[in-house]
């Protein structure tokens, strides 16, 4: 995991089988914002979390998906989630 706080803060975390992709995204958003994950707006305001989780579970190919949530750039790849302040 990479964390660099301050202006342009970035946080990355590998995606393991124990958590959903949406959960990992929420944890990384919270890390960058230095907040409790329950304090951030629901991811469903920015992306269909059920579809995100299903796509990740069902895809064997390398991929990268990017979206914005609460002023943060979120990138989900086939192996990790990266969140950066915009």
C-alpha positions in Angstrom: 0.0 0.0 0.0 1.2 3.5 -0.9 0.1 6.6 1.1 1.3 10.1 0.5 -0.7 12.6 2.4 -0.8 16.4 1.8 -1.6 18.2 -1.4 -2.2 15.8 -4.2 -2.4 12.9 -1.7 -2.6 9.4 -3.2 -3.4 6.1 -1.6 -3.3 2.7 -3.2 -4.3 -0.7 -1.9 -4.3 -4.2 -3.4 -7.6 -5.8 -3.9 -7.9 -9.1 -2.0 -10.6 -11.7 -2.1 -11.7 -10.8 1.5 -13.3 -7.5 0.5 -15.5 -6.1 -2.3 -14.0 -3.6 -4.6 -16.4 -1.0 -3.4 -15.3 -1.5 0.2 -11.6 -1.1 -0.8 -12.5 2.1 -2.7 -14.3 3.4 0.4 -11.3 2.6 2.7 -8.9 4.3 0.3 -11.1 7.4 0.0 -11.3 7.6 3.8 -7.5 7.2 4.1 -6.8 10.1 1.6 -9.4 12.3 3.4 -8.2 11.2 6.9 -11.8 10.4 7.8 -13.9 7.4 9.0 -15.2 5.4 6.0 -18.7 5.9 7.3 -18.3 9.7 6.9 -17.8 9.8 3.1 -20.8 10.0 0.8 -22.1 6.7 -0.5 -20.2 5.5 -3.6 -23.5 4.8 -5.2 -23.8 8.6 -5.8 -20.9 8.3 -8.3 -20.9 4.7 -9.6 -23.1 1.6 -9.6 -21.3 -0.4 -6.9 -23.1 -3.7 -7.6 -21.9 -3.5 -11.2 -18.4 -2.6 -10.1 -18.2 -5.5 -7.8 -19.7 -7.9 -10.3 -17.4 -6.8 -13.1 -14.3 -7.2 -10.9 -15.4 -10.7 -9.7 -16.2 -11.9 -13.3 -13.3 -10.4 -15.2 -10.1 -12.4 -15.8 -8.6 -9.7 -18.0 -6.5 -6.8 -17.0 -8.5 -3.6 -16.9 -8.6 -0.1 -15.5 -11.7 1.9 -14.7 -11.6 5.5 -13.5 -14.3 7.7 -11.9 -14.5 10.7 -9.6 -16.1 10.7 -6.2 -16.3 13.8 -3.9 -13.5 15.6 -5.7 -11.1 12.5 -5.8 -9.9 10.6 -8.7 -10.5 6.9 -8.2 -8.9 4.3 -10.4 -9.7 0.6 -10.1 -7.5 -1.9 -12.0 -7.6 -5.6 -12.0 -5.3 -5.7 -9.0 -5.6 -2.5 -7.0 -7.5 0.7 -6.1 -5.8 4.1 -6.3 -7.4 7.3 -4.9 -5.9 10.8 -5.5 -7.1 14.2 -4.6 -7.9 16.3 -7.6 
